[in-house]
Amino acid sequence: MSAKELMPDELTSETQEKLDKLLEKEVKRERTLTGPWGWLAAGLAAIMVLVYFYGAGVSVLSTQYHIGVYVLITFIMVYLVYPSGSQWANHVLAVFASLCLAVLLSCFIVFDSPTQLYQQFQLFSDTMSYDGFWFAVQNDLGRLWITLVLVLPFAAVLIPVDRYLSVKAPNSPTATDVILAAVTALTVVYWISQFEALNYRAGAENEVDKLVSVFGLILALEVCRRVLGWSITLIGIGMICFALFGPYLPDIIAHRGFRVERLATALFITTNGVFGVMATVLATYVILFIFFGAFLQKSGAGKFFIELPLAIAGRSVGGPAKVAVLSSALFGSVSGSAIANTVSSGAFTIPMMKRAGYKPHVAGAIEPAASIGGMFLPPIMGAGGFLMAELTGIPYSKIMLYSVGPAFLYFLSIYFMVHFEAKRTGLTGLPEDEIPDWREVLKTGWYFAIPLVIITWLLLSGRSAGNAAFWATLSCIAVSWVHRDTRMGPKEIWDAIQTGARNTLIVGATIGVIGIIVGTISLTGMGLKFSDLIISMAGGSLILALLLVGLASLVLGMGVPVTAAYLIIAVLAVPALGELGVSIIAAHMIVYWLSQDSNITPPVCVAAYAGAAIAGADPWKTGWTSFRFAKMLYVMPILFAYVPAILLDGTAWEIIQAFVSATLGTIAFGAFAMGYLRYKTNVLTWLLLGAATVLLYWPTMVTDAFGLALIAIIWWLQRNGTAPEPYGAAVKS
């Protein structure tokens, strides 16, 4: 459900435009394809959905089709749907497309085969390495000059044609886009068709393999640049340079280096790069859950996800903010994106919080802070949960079980923070006439929970994640027919298919760069070096190691999406945490939680900026306020490291004790973070609250008793405090 559908009266055109510009920085604007190009894109989207529903619900696809079809359709659709950007980029890409055409033509006309073309180029390259560029030009250029000359007429035609098309048909792909899409399709189809042969000759690739790999790698980088911009793309290019120039780097990160063709084949045609773990997880799990989310939203569940929290928490102290927390939990459990969650539920909850008296920057901050929790809450948990299952070898059903408790604690922390914030500032709940009756909400919408129940039950019963998503998606269509207004007919199903397929492009565009980063780390052995570096810098201290990993996650999150940040840091830092005695699941949970911080921590905090755009607040101020409400992001990793029972590692009594202590500690932490218990704290009571929080988090009966005693003392010390003056009325007016 779009923001406009949720709250059409609150999002003005100016606010919507501001929000669109903000989101465009995160993901580039799409073309609105029409005519034959629109039919082609719609057909490809439908093929993607049908192929993967067939693979999940009917018959398992073989590996090359399972991964290859997703990469193929994703890459083609990106070239069709996303424009190349500036005029300068258009010209550069036109020249590259001309080179692609010249090489293709030369393979079969100028030379007898692609093999002969590559051998001629290799001879030129080797001569240049030993005797210099000019000597190589004079002696070994051979028929390569014809290939180079062919680039000129192709470029002379493509550049003006692209310029003309971009003016006359801005919502259609240019000639260069079509050529790049076709060449990309050839490289991926080559991988699919030669999959078994490539496995047999791994390490001894032929000339055609090398030629395809070089062009495929460049095209995969361009896919990422179009959708996600230069920041993550430059990281991928930097990793390629790191692999090529290893011997010239400082000793601490130096390695023997790799030739271009050796690196290209390792990163493109093997299953350790572009077609590696990221592509596998996306094709196996993530896209099916994205389809499920699209169908669930189309079924009309969005309204229920808003009205139920409103009925439950709307009338309590600080009710609108608590509604935001609960609705974010419901939306986030299926959206898998903090930004999408902020925009979807925030379009309703942020204006409601402002009307209730929350300052704009506070209202804009609470929603993104709560929205992050959706990344931790089963059944979906974003792409990160599925990556964790793939990297650890632990079934996703167990990952879900491990995640429920920590996710509950995160939402509990936000819930009590907004409660104490409301008490501190004198805010009350919503008027009765704005709150629906919870019995009526459940009576008219309880069935929207059925798809979530089905997907959770199937996962816990041992079904594969893809199969669970398949049946849950079908159930979305069924539940939509309960009420006449929400029934999904052919048009609505088609719209859900198109929405789901388009939504997969954003995460699918990262396949190339993530494959490059992970493959390069594996190829160069950088993972072990980074691990040793963390251990040496931390001096064997686990808490310092956690601090270093947190800083690395924050910095990396400034340039790459959170899922990519998790995967990269997991490859680099999990071995170091393991060396310090942290279990594999705890290490991955630590990295996964910390990887979310760039959503709300300045200077990046894209989710917080989205909340600020809706609230009409200062983005910087909103970001820091959101960081204040999301502090549990940094508490849970410490508990993962020092309290194994929080991840169900221990006896039944240890697990119960850990969660009782963590729950008490989280409530105390909310009061400590907001500086309010019974009344506002002074320095003494605030310090006592901090000590009580630490004691309560440590899972023993003695520390819990001392922590509760401190809380009782603070409660007694505040017996003569005064209640705050409400400012809600002033804000409303």
Order of alpha helices (4+ residues) and beta strands (2+ residues): alpha-alpha-alpha-alpha-alpha-alpha-alpha-alpha-alpha-alpha-alpha-alpha-alpha-alpha-alpha-alpha-alpha-alpha-alpha-alpha-alpha-alpha-alpha-alpha-alpha-alpha-alpha-alpha-alpha-alpha-alpha-alpha-alpha-alpha-alpha-alpha-alpha
